[in-house]
Amino acid sequence: MSVAAVHFTGGSKTATLTGADQALSRFADDFPDEVAATVRLTADARTAFLDIGRGRVGIVHSVGDCFLTRIVTSQDVTALTGDDAGTVSFRLADFTWKGGRFSFASATDAQGLLKALEPRHSNSTGEAA
């Protein structure tokens, strides 16, 4: 009975993003000083990845009927893979949210996210390449 009550009162709903503007707005609620140059929405509209500069990616991801937000860098990523079909998988060192597998309608968006999350290499002077 309690499972049915939760379901019928909306507790089993999954939040989705209506578009880039909603993703930007939700991200700005938690990070008002950040400005995104690019927004990449997943095909299921449950996750948005925002390029916010200086090697950082903002994330808006649905969890149940709410959204979580994060800022990650390539140093936070412990595993990263992608394919030509527009899917990116990554694992984060953050114990509160481990990452996941994300499919994009556009392979270009998937490749952009891969590039943003790839480890930065240092040159002989210690500066990022």
N, CA, C and O atoms as a GROMACS GRO file, in nm:
protein
  516
    1MET      N    1   0.082  -0.120   0.000
    1MET     CA    2   0.000   0.000   0.000
    1MET      C    3   0.086   0.125   0.000
    1MET      O    4   0.056   0.221  -0.072
    2SER      N    5   0.191   0.126   0.080
    2SER     CA    6   0.273   0.247   0.087
    2SER      C    7   0.345   0.274  -0.045
    2SER      O    8   0.363   0.390  -0.082
    3VAL      N    9   0.387   0.170  -0.118
    3VAL     CA   10   0.450   0.188  -0.248
    3VAL      C   11   0.351   0.250  -0.345
    3VAL      O   12   0.387   0.341  -0.420
    4ALA      N   13   0.228   0.203  -0.345
    4ALA     CA   14   0.126   0.260  -0.432
    4ALA      C   15   0.097   0.406  -0.396
    4ALA      O   16   0.078   0.489  -0.484
    5ALA      N   17   0.093   0.436  -0.267
    5ALA     CA   18   0.069   0.574  -0.224
    5ALA      C   19   0.179   0.667  -0.272
    5ALA      O   20   0.150   0.777  -0.318
    6VAL      N   21   0.303   0.623  -0.262
    6VAL     CA   22   0.415   0.704  -0.310
    6VAL      C   23   0.402   0.726  -0.460
    6VAL      O   24   0.421   0.838  -0.508
    7HIS      N   25   0.371   0.621  -0.534
    7HIS     CA   26   0.359   0.631  -0.679
    7HIS      C   27   0.247   0.727  -0.720
    7HIS      O   28   0.268   0.814  -0.805
    8PHE      N   29   0.131   0.714  -0.661
    8PHE     CA   30   0.016   0.795  -0.700
    8PHE      C   31   0.025   0.939  -0.653
    8PHE      O   32  -0.049   1.024  -0.703
    9THR      N   33   0.112   0.969  -0.558
    9THR     CA   34   0.130   1.108  -0.515
    9THR      C   35   0.247   1.174  -0.586
    9THR      O   36   0.286   1.286  -0.552
   10GLY      N   37   0.303   1.105  -0.686
   10GLY     CA   38   0.409   1.166  -0.767
   10GLY      C   39   0.549   1.131  -0.722
   10GLY      O   40   0.645   1.180  -0.781
   11GLY      N   41   0.565   1.050  -0.621
   11GLY     CA   42   0.697   1.016  -0.568
   11GLY      C   43   0.781   0.932  -0.661
   11GLY      O   44   0.903   0.926  -0.644
   12SER      N   45   0.719   0.867  -0.759
   12SER     CA   46   0.798   0.785  -0.851
   12SER      C   47   0.825   0.855  -0.984
   12SER      O   48   0.875   0.793  -1.078
   13LYS      N   49   0.792   0.984  -0.993
   13LYS     CA   50   0.818   1.060  -1.115
   13LYS      C   51   0.967   1.081  -1.134
   13LYS      O   52   1.043   1.092  -1.037
   14THR      N   53   1.008   1.087  -1.259
   14THR     CA   54   1.145   1.119  -1.292
   14THR      C   55   1.147   1.256  -1.357
   14THR      O   56   1.079   1.278  -1.457
   15ALA      N   57   1.222   1.347  -1.300
   15ALA     CA   58   1.232   1.482  -1.354
   15ALA      C   59   1.305   1.481  -1.488
   15ALA      O   60   1.401   1.406  -1.507
   16THR      N   61   1.260   1.563  -1.579
   16THR     CA   62   1.329   1.582  -1.706
   16THR      C   63   1.344   1.731  -1.732
   16THR      O   64   1.267   1.813  -1.682
   17LEU      N   65   1.445   1.763  -1.811
   17LEU     CA   66   1.472   1.902  -1.847
   17LEU      C   67   1.396   1.937  -1.974
   17LEU      O   68   1.396   1.859  -2.070
   18THR      N   69   1.333   2.051  -1.976
   18THR     CA   70   1.258   2.093  -2.095
   18THR      C   71   1.349   2.154  -2.201
   18THR      O   72   1.306   2.173  -2.315
   19GLY      N   73   1.472   2.183  -2.165
   19GLY     CA   74   1.566   2.239  -2.262
   19GLY      C   75   1.684   2.304  -2.194
   19GLY      O   76   1.699   2.298  -2.072
   20ALA      N   77   1.768   2.366  -2.275
   20ALA     CA   78   1.891   2.429  -2.224
   20ALA      C   79   1.860   2.540  -2.125
   20ALA      O   80   1.931   2.555  -2.026
   21ASP      N   81   1.755   2.618  -2.148
   21ASP     CA   82   1.722   2.727  -2.057
   21ASP      C   83   1.689   2.678  -1.917
   21ASP      O   84   1.731   2.739  -1.819
   22GLN      N   85   1.615   2.568  -1.907
   22GLN     CA   86   1.583   2.514  -1.775
   22GLN      C   87   1.710   2.461  -1.707
   22GLN      O   88   1.728   2.480  -1.587
   23ALA      N   89   1.797   2.397  -1.784
   23ALA     CA   90   1.922   2.347  -1.727
   23ALA      C   91   2.006   2.463  -1.674
   23ALA      O   92   2.061   2.454  -1.564
   24LEU      N   93   2.016   2.570  -1.750
   24LEU     CA   94   2.092   2.688  -1.707
   24LEU      C   95   2.032   2.749  -1.582
   24LEU      O   96   2.104   2.788  -1.490
   25SER      N   97   1.900   2.758  -1.578
   25SER     CA   98   1.831   2.816  -1.464
   25SER      C   99   1.851   2.732  -1.338
   25SER      O  100   1.880   2.785  -1.231
   26ARG      N  101   1.836   2.601  -1.352
   26ARG     CA  102   1.852   2.512  -1.235
   26ARG      C  103   1.996   2.516  -1.184
   26ARG      O  104   2.020   2.516  -1.064
   27PHE      N  105   2.093   2.518  -1.276
   27PHE     CA  106   2.234   2.525  -1.237
   27PHE      C  107   2.262   2.658  -1.166
   27PHE      O  108   2.335   2.662  -1.067
   28ALA      N  109   2.205   2.767  -1.217
   28ALA     CA  110   2.226   2.899  -1.158
   28ALA      C  111   2.169   2.909  -1.017
   28ALA      O  112   2.216   2.990  -0.938
   29ASP      N  113   2.067   2.829  -0.985
   29ASP     CA  114   2.014   2.828  -0.848
   29ASP      C  115   2.123   2.793  -0.748
   29ASP      O  116   2.130   2.852  -0.640
   30ASP      N  117   2.209   2.697  -0.784
   30ASP     CA  118   2.314   2.652  -0.692
   30ASP      C  119   2.449   2.719  -0.716
   30ASP      O  120   2.530   2.730  -0.625
   31PHE      N  121   2.472   2.765  -0.839
   31PHE     CA  122   2.600   2.827  -0.874
   31PHE      C  123   2.574   2.957  -0.950
   31PHE      O  124   2.598   2.964  -1.071
   32PRO      N  125   2.526   3.060  -0.881
   32PRO     CA  126   2.484   3.182  -0.949
   32PRO      C  127   2.596   3.260  -1.018
   32PRO      O  128   2.568   3.340  -1.108
   33ASP      N  129   2.720   3.239  -0.980
   33ASP     CA  130   2.831   3.313  -1.039
   33ASP      C  131   2.892   3.245  -1.161
   33ASP      O  132   2.983   3.300  -1.223
   34GLU      N  133   2.844   3.128  -1.196
   34GLU     CA  134   2.899   3.053  -1.310
   34GLU      C  135   2.823   3.086  -1.438
   34GLU      O  136   2.701   3.102  -1.437
   35VAL      N  137   2.897   3.096  -1.548
   35VAL     CA  138   2.839   3.125  -1.679
   35VAL      C  139   2.875   3.011  -1.773
   35VAL      O  140   2.993   2.977  -1.787
   36ALA      N  141   2.775   2.953  -1.836
   36ALA     CA  142   2.798   2.840  -1.926
   36ALA      C  143   2.810   2.889  -2.070
   36ALA      O  144   2.733   2.973  -2.115
   37ALA      N  145   2.910   2.835  -2.140
   37ALA     CA  146   2.930   2.867  -2.281
   37ALA      C  147   2.850   2.771  -2.370
   37ALA      O  148   2.802   2.811  -2.476
   38THR      N  149   2.836   2.647  -2.327
   38THR     CA  150   2.768   2.543  -2.405
   38THR      C  151   2.687   2.456  -2.311
   38THR      O  152   2.729   2.427  -2.199
   39VAL      N  153   2.569   2.414  -2.358
   39VAL     CA  154   2.485   2.319  -2.283
   39VAL      C  155   2.463   2.198  -2.372
   39VAL      O  156   2.420   2.212  -2.487
   40ARG      N  157   2.492   2.080  -2.318
   40ARG     CA  158   2.470   1.953  -2.391
   40ARG      C  159   2.368   1.871  -2.314
   40ARG      O  160   2.394   1.828  -2.202
   41LEU      N  161   2.251   1.849  -2.375
   41LEU     CA  162   2.145   1.770  -2.312
   41LEU      C  163   2.153   1.625  -2.359
   41LEU      O  164   2.180   1.599  -2.476
   42THR      N  165   2.129   1.532  -2.268
   42THR     CA  166   2.122   1.392  -2.306
   42THR      C  167   1.992   1.366  -2.383
   42THR      O  168   1.897   1.444  -2.374
   43ALA      N  169   1.990   1.257  -2.456
   43ALA     CA  170   1.874   1.223  -2.539
   43ALA      C  171   1.747   1.204  -2.456
   43ALA      O  172   1.638   1.234  -2.503
   44ASP      N  173   1.761   1.155  -2.332
   44ASP     CA  174   1.643   1.134  -2.247
   44ASP      C  175   1.606   1.258  -2.166
   44ASP      O  176   1.510   1.254  -2.088
   45ALA      N  177   1.679   1.367  -2.183
   45ALA     CA  178   1.654   1.496  -2.116
   45ALA      C  179   1.662   1.486  -1.964
   45ALA      O  180   1.602   1.568  -1.894
   46ARG      N  181   1.734   1.388  -1.913
   46ARG     CA  182   1.751   1.375  -1.767
   46ARG      C  183   1.878   1.441  -1.717
   46ARG      O  184   1.893   1.464  -1.597
   47THR      N  185   1.972   1.473  -1.809
   47THR     CA  186   2.100   1.528  -1.768
   47THR      C  187   2.145   1.634  -1.866
   47THR      O  188   2.126   1.622  -1.987
   48ALA      N  189   2.207   1.740  -1.812
   48ALA     CA  190   2.269   1.843  -1.895
   48ALA      C  191   2.412   1.863  -1.847
   48ALA      O  192   2.440   1.861  -1.727
   49PHE      N  193   2.500   1.881  -1.941
   49PHE     CA  194   2.641   1.909  -1.913
   49PHE      C  195   2.670   2.048  -1.965
   49PHE      O  196   2.643   2.079  -2.081
   50LEU      N  197   2.726   2.133  -1.879
   50LEU     CA  198   2.751   2.273  -1.914
   50LEU      C  199   2.900   2.302  -1.912
   50LEU      O  200   2.968   2.274  -1.813
   51ASP      N  201   2.952   2.356  -2.021
   51ASP     CA  202   3.092   2.401  -2.023
   51ASP      C  203   3.097   2.535  -1.952
   51ASP      O  204   3.038   2.633  -1.998
   52ILE      N  205   3.168   2.539  -1.838
   52ILE     CA  206   3.172   2.662  -1.760
   52ILE      C  207   3.312   2.722  -1.752
   52ILE      O  208   3.337   2.812  -1.673
   53GLY      N  209   3.403   2.671  -1.834
   53GLY     CA  210   3.536   2.732  -1.844
   53GLY      C  211   3.635   2.680  -1.741
   53GLY      O  212   3.599   2.614  -1.643
   54ARG      N  213   3.760   2.713  -1.766
   54ARG     CA  214   3.873   2.677  -1.678
   54ARG      C  215   3.878   2.527  -1.651
   54ARG      O  216   3.914   2.484  -1.541
   55GLY      N  217   3.842   2.446  -1.753
   55GLY     CA  218   3.850   2.301  -1.739
   55GLY      C  219   3.743   2.240  -1.651
   55GLY      O  220   3.760   2.130  -1.599
   56ARG      N  221   3.632   2.310  -1.634
   56ARG     CA  222   3.525   2.263  -1.546
   56ARG      C  223   3.398   2.237  -1.626
   56ARG      O  224   3.369   2.305  -1.724
   57VAL      N  225   3.322   2.137  -1.580
   57VAL     CA  226   3.194   2.102  -1.641
   57VAL      C  227   3.087   2.105  -1.531
   57VAL      O  228   3.103   2.043  -1.426
   58GLY      N  229   2.981   2.177  -1.558
   58GLY     CA  230   2.867   2.178  -1.467
   58GLY      C  231   2.773   2.065  -1.508
   58GLY      O  232   2.759   2.035  -1.627
   59ILE      N  233   2.709   2.004  -1.411
   59ILE     CA  234   2.617   1.895  -1.437
   59ILE      C  235   2.484   1.924  -1.368
   59ILE      O  236   2.481   1.964  -1.251
   60VAL      N  237   2.375   1.903  -1.442
   60VAL     CA  238   2.240   1.904  -1.385
   60VAL      C  239   2.184   1.766  -1.419
   60VAL      O  240   2.169   1.733  -1.537
   61HIS      N  241   2.152   1.687  -1.316
   61HIS     CA  242   2.110   1.548  -1.338
   61HIS      C  243   1.987   1.518  -1.253
   61HIS      O  244   1.983   1.552  -1.135
   62SER      N  245   1.887   1.454  -1.314
   62SER     CA  246   1.766   1.422  -1.239
   62SER      C  247   1.788   1.301  -1.150
   62SER      O  248   1.848   1.201  -1.189
   63VAL      N  249   1.737   1.314  -1.030
   63VAL     CA  250   1.734   1.205  -0.932
   63VAL      C  251   1.593   1.206  -0.877
   63VAL      O  252   1.555   1.294  -0.799
   64GLY      N  253   1.515   1.108  -0.919
   64GLY     CA  254   1.374   1.108  -0.882
   64GLY      C  255   1.305   1.228  -0.944
   64GLY      O  256   1.316   1.252  -1.064
   65ASP      N  257   1.234   1.304  -0.861
   65ASP     CA  258   1.164   1.420  -0.913
   65ASP      C  259   1.240   1.551  -0.888
   65ASP      O  260   1.184   1.660  -0.901
   66CYS      N  261   1.368   1.540  -0.853
   66CYS     CA  262   1.453   1.656  -0.826
   66CYS      C  263   1.576   1.654  -0.916
   66CYS      O  264   1.599   1.558  -0.990
   67PHE      N  265   1.655   1.759  -0.910
   67PHE     CA  266   1.780   1.766  -0.983
   67PHE      C  267   1.896   1.787  -0.887
   67PHE      O  268   1.885   1.862  -0.790
   68LEU      N  269   2.007   1.720  -0.914
   68LEU     CA  270   2.130   1.748  -0.842
   68LEU      C  271   2.219   1.827  -0.936
   68LEU      O  272   2.208   1.816  -1.058
   69THR      N  273   2.306   1.906  -0.878
   69THR     CA  274   2.401   1.984  -0.957
   69THR      C  275   2.542   1.958  -0.904
   69THR      O  276   2.561   1.935  -0.784
   70ARG      N  277   2.637   1.961  -0.993
   70ARG     CA  278   2.777   1.940  -0.958
   70ARG      C  279   2.864   2.022  -1.052
   70ARG      O  280   2.823   2.056  -1.163
   71ILE      N  281   2.984   2.052  -1.007
   71ILE     CA  282   3.090   2.102  -1.093
   71ILE      C  283   3.202   2.000  -1.082
   71ILE      O  284   3.248   1.967  -0.973
   72VAL      N  285   3.246   1.950  -1.198
   72VAL     CA  286   3.353   1.851  -1.199
   72VAL      C  287   3.464   1.896  -1.293
   72VAL      O  288   3.443   1.977  -1.384
   73THR      N  289   3.582   1.842  -1.268
   73THR     CA  290   3.697   1.863  -1.356
   73THR      C  291   3.748   1.725  -1.398
   73THR      O  292   3.701   1.624  -1.347
   74SER      N  293   3.841   1.723  -1.488
   74SER     CA  294   3.896   1.595  -1.531
   74SER      C  295   3.963   1.522  -1.415
   74SER      O  296   3.969   1.399  -1.416
   75GLN      N  297   4.012   1.594  -1.315
   75GLN     CA  298   4.073   1.530  -1.199
   75GLN      C  299   3.973   1.452  -1.115
   75GLN      O  300   4.012   1.362  -1.040
   76ASP      N  301   3.845   1.485  -1.126
   76ASP     CA  302   3.739   1.415  -1.052
   76ASP      C  303   3.698   1.284  -1.118
   76ASP      O  304   3.631   1.202  -1.056
   77VAL      N  305   3.739   1.265  -1.244
   77VAL     CA  306   3.696   1.150  -1.323
   77VAL      C  307   3.794   1.034  -1.304
   77VAL      O  308   3.914   1.049  -1.328
   78THR      N  309   3.742   0.919  -1.260
   78THR     CA  310   3.828   0.802  -1.239
   78THR      C  311   3.823   0.705  -1.356
   78THR      O  312   3.912   0.621  -1.370
   79ALA      N  313   3.718   0.714  -1.440
   79ALA     CA  314   3.706   0.629  -1.560
   79ALA      C  315   3.624   0.706  -1.662
   79ALA      O  316   3.527   0.774  -1.627
   80LEU      N  317   3.663   0.695  -1.791
   80LEU     CA  318   3.596   0.768  -1.896
   80LEU      C  319   3.602   0.689  -2.026
   80LEU      O  320   3.710   0.650  -2.070
   81THR      N  321   3.486   0.665  -2.086
   81THR     CA  322   3.480   0.597  -2.216
   81THR      C  323   3.371   0.662  -2.301
   81THR      O  324   3.278   0.725  -2.249
   82GLY      N  325   3.385   0.644  -2.430
   82GLY     CA  326   3.285   0.694  -2.522
   82GLY      C  327   3.281   0.606  -2.645
   82GLY      O  328   3.372   0.527  -2.669
   83ASP      N  329   3.175   0.621  -2.724
   83ASP     CA  330   3.166   0.544  -2.849
   83ASP      C  331   3.118   0.634  -2.961
   83ASP      O  332   3.079   0.748  -2.938
   84ASP      N  333   3.121   0.583  -3.082
   84ASP     CA  334   3.080   0.661  -3.199
   84ASP      C  335   2.930   0.681  -3.207
   84ASP      O  336   2.883   0.761  -3.288
   85ALA      N  337   2.854   0.610  -3.127
   85ALA     CA  338   2.708   0.620  -3.131
   85ALA      C  339   2.655   0.734  -3.045
   85ALA      O  340   2.534   0.756  -3.039
   86GLY      N  341   2.743   0.806  -2.978
   86GLY     CA  342   2.699   0.920  -2.897
   86GLY      C  343   2.676   0.888  -2.751
   86GLY      O  344   2.596   0.955  -2.686
   87THR      N  345   2.746   0.789  -2.699
   87THR     CA  346   2.732   0.753  -2.557
   87THR      C  347   2.864   0.778  -2.484
   87THR      O  348   2.971   0.743  -2.534
   88VAL      N  349   2.854   0.838  -2.367
   88VAL     CA  350   2.969   0.864  -2.281
   88VAL      C  351   2.941   0.801  -2.146
   88VAL      O  352   2.832   0.817  -2.090
   89SER      N  353   3.039   0.730  -2.093
   89SER     CA  354   3.030   0.675  -1.958
   89SER      C  355   3.146   0.730  -1.878
   89SER      O  356   3.259   0.738  -1.926
   90PHE      N  357   3.118   0.767  -1.755
   90PHE     CA  358   3.227   0.809  -1.666
   90PHE      C  359   3.194   0.775  -1.523
   90PHE      O  360   3.079   0.760  -1.484
   91ARG      N  361   3.300   0.764  -1.446
   91ARG     CA  362   3.290   0.737  -1.303
   91ARG      C  363   3.363   0.850  -1.232
   91ARG      O  364   3.472   0.890  -1.272
   92LEU      N  365   3.300   0.899  -1.124
   92LEU     CA  366   3.358   1.008  -1.046
   92LEU      C  367   3.411   0.957  -0.913
   92LEU      O  368   3.363   0.856  -0.860
   93ALA      N  369   3.509   1.026  -0.860
   93ALA     CA  370   3.561   0.992  -0.727
   93ALA      C  371   3.464   1.034  -0.617
   93ALA      O  372   3.477   0.987  -0.504
   94ASP      N  373   3.367   1.118  -0.646
   94ASP     CA  374   3.269   1.168  -0.550
   94ASP      C  375   3.180   1.054  -0.502
   94ASP      O  376   3.113   0.990  -0.583
   95PHE      N  377   3.178   1.027  -0.373
   95PHE     CA  378   3.098   0.916  -0.320
   95PHE      C  379   2.949   0.946  -0.320
   95PHE      O  380   2.869   0.853  -0.307
   96THR      N  381   2.909   1.072  -0.333
   96THR     CA  382   2.767   1.105  -0.329
   96THR      C  383   2.697   1.087  -0.463
   96THR      O  384   2.575   1.075  -0.469
   97TRP      N  385   2.774   1.086  -0.571
   97TRP     CA  386   2.720   1.058  -0.704
   97TRP      C  387   2.835   1.006  -0.789
   97TRP      O  388   2.934   1.076  -0.810
   98LYS      N  389   2.822   0.886  -0.836
   98LYS     CA  390   2.932   0.817  -0.905
   98LYS      C  391   2.942   0.843  -1.055
   98LYS      O  392   3.038   0.798  -1.118
   99GLY      N  393   2.845   0.914  -1.114
   99GLY     CA  394   2.846   0.934  -1.260
   99GLY      C  395   2.747   0.839  -1.324
   99GLY      O  396   2.642   0.811  -1.267
  100GLY      N  397   2.781   0.790  -1.445
  100GLY     CA  398   2.689   0.699  -1.513
  100GLY      C  399   2.718   0.690  -1.661
  100GLY      O  400   2.826   0.721  -1.709
  101ARG      N  401   2.615   0.645  -1.732
  101ARG     CA  402   2.622   0.627  -1.878
  101ARG      C  403   2.520   0.721  -1.940
  101ARG      O  404   2.402   0.720  -1.902
  102PHE      N  405   2.564   0.804  -2.035
  102PHE     CA  406   2.481   0.910  -2.089
  102PHE      C  407   2.480   0.904  -2.241
  102PHE      O  408   2.586   0.903  -2.304
  103SER      N  409   2.361   0.900  -2.299
  103SER     CA  410   2.346   0.894  -2.444
  103SER      C  411   2.298   1.029  -2.495
  103SER      O  412   2.210   1.092  -2.437
  104PHE      N  413   2.357   1.071  -2.605
  104PHE     CA  414   2.324   1.198  -2.668
  104PHE      C  415   2.264   1.174  -2.806
  104PHE      O  416   2.300   1.077  -2.873
  105ALA      N  417   2.174   1.261  -2.847
  105ALA     CA  418   2.119   1.254  -2.982
  105ALA      C  419   2.225   1.291  -3.084
  105ALA      O  420   2.219   1.250  -3.200
  106SER      N  421   2.322   1.370  -3.040
  106SER     CA  422   2.428   1.417  -3.128
  106SER      C  423   2.563   1.358  -3.086
  106SER      O  424   2.605   1.374  -2.971
  107ALA      N  425   2.630   1.291  -3.178
  107ALA     CA  426   2.763   1.240  -3.150
  107ALA      C  427   2.860   1.355  -3.123
  107ALA      O  428   2.958   1.338  -3.050
  108THR      N  429   2.833   1.471  -3.181
  108THR     CA  430   2.916   1.590  -3.157
  108THR      C  431   2.910   1.631  -3.010
  108THR      O  432   3.012   1.666  -2.951
  109ASP      N  433   2.791   1.626  -2.950
  109ASP     CA  434   2.778   1.658  -2.808
  109ASP      C  435   2.854   1.558  -2.722
  109ASP      O  436   2.921   1.596  -2.626
  110ALA      N  437   2.845   1.430  -2.757
  110ALA     CA  438   2.917   1.327  -2.682
  110ALA      C  439   3.068   1.350  -2.691
  110ALA      O  440   3.138   1.341  -2.591
  111GLN      N  441   3.117   1.380  -2.810
  111GLN     CA  442   3.260   1.404  -2.828
  111GLN      C  443   3.304   1.530  -2.752
  111GLN      O  444   3.414   1.534  -2.698
  112GLY      N  445   3.219   1.632  -2.750
  112GLY     CA  446   3.251   1.753  -2.674
  112GLY      C  447   3.263   1.725  -2.526
  112GLY      O  448   3.352   1.779  -2.460
  113LEU      N  449   3.173   1.642  -2.473
  113LEU     CA  450   3.182   1.606  -2.331
  113LEU      C  451   3.307   1.524  -2.304
  113LEU      O  452   3.376   1.547  -2.205
  114LEU      N  453   3.336   1.428  -2.391
  114LEU     CA  454   3.459   1.348  -2.374
  114LEU      C  455   3.581   1.438  -2.368
  114LEU      O  456   3.666   1.422  -2.280
  115LYS      N  457   3.589   1.531  -2.460
  115LYS     CA  458   3.704   1.622  -2.465
  115LYS      C  459   3.712   1.705  -2.336
  115LYS      O  460   3.821   1.727  -2.283
  116ALA      N  461   3.598   1.752  -2.288
  116ALA     CA  462   3.596   1.834  -2.167
  116ALA      C  463   3.640   1.756  -2.043
  116ALA      O  464   3.699   1.813  -1.951
  117LEU      N  465   3.611   1.624  -2.039
  117LEU     CA  466   3.643   1.544  -1.921
  117LEU      C  467   3.776   1.469  -1.931
  117LEU      O  468   3.820   1.408  -1.833
  118GLU      N  469   3.841   1.473  -2.048
  118GLU     CA  470   3.969   1.403  -2.064
  118GLU      C  471   4.073   1.462  -1.969
  118GLU      O  472   4.072   1.582  -1.940
  119PRO      N  473   4.163   1.377  -1.922
  119PRO     CA  474   4.269   1.428  -1.834
  119PRO      C  475   4.353   1.532  -1.906
  119PRO      O  476   4.384   1.519  -2.025
  120ARG      N  477   4.389   1.635  -1.834
  120ARG     CA  478   4.479   1.738  -1.887
  120ARG      C  479   4.621   1.691  -1.864
  120ARG      O  480   4.655   1.644  -1.756
  121HIS      N  481   4.704   1.703  -1.967
  121HIS     CA  482   4.844   1.663  -1.955
  121HIS      C  483   4.930   1.785  -1.931
  121HIS      O  484   4.900   1.894  -1.980
  122SER      N  485   5.036   1.767  -1.856
  122SER     CA  486   5.130   1.876  -1.829
  122SER      C  487   5.249   1.864  -1.922
  122SER      O  488   5.290   1.754  -1.960
  123ASN      N  489   5.305   1.980  -1.958
  123ASN     CA  490   5.429   1.978  -2.035
  123ASN      C  491   5.547   1.985  -1.940
  123ASN      O  492   5.527   1.980  -1.818
  124SER      N  493   5.667   1.997  -1.990
  124SER     CA  494   5.787   1.991  -1.906
  124SER      C  495   5.796   2.109  -1.810
  124SER      O  496   5.870   2.100  -1.712
  125THR      N  497   5.724   2.218  -1.834
  125THR     CA  498   5.729   2.332  -1.743
  125THR      C  499   5.622   2.324  -1.636
  125THR      O  500   5.612   2.412  -1.550
  126GLY      N  501   5.540   2.218  -1.641
  126GLY     CA  502   5.438   2.200  -1.540
  126GLY      C  503   5.307   2.269  -1.572
  126GLY      O  504   5.214   2.266  -1.492
  127GLU      N  505   5.299   2.331  -1.690
  127GLU     CA  506   5.177   2.397  -1.730
  127GLU      C  507   5.089   2.301  -1.807
  127GLU      O  508   5.138   2.210  -1.875
  128ALA      N  509   4.958   2.322  -1.797
  128ALA     CA  510   4.866   2.236  -1.872
  128ALA      C  511   4.884   2.260  -2.020
  128ALA      O  512   4.902   2.373  -2.066
  129ALA      N  513   4.878   2.151  -2.094
  129ALA     CA  514   4.896   2.161  -2.239
  129ALA      C  515   4.768   2.202  -2.306
  129ALA      O  516   4.763   2.216  -2.428
   0.00000   0.00000   0.00000
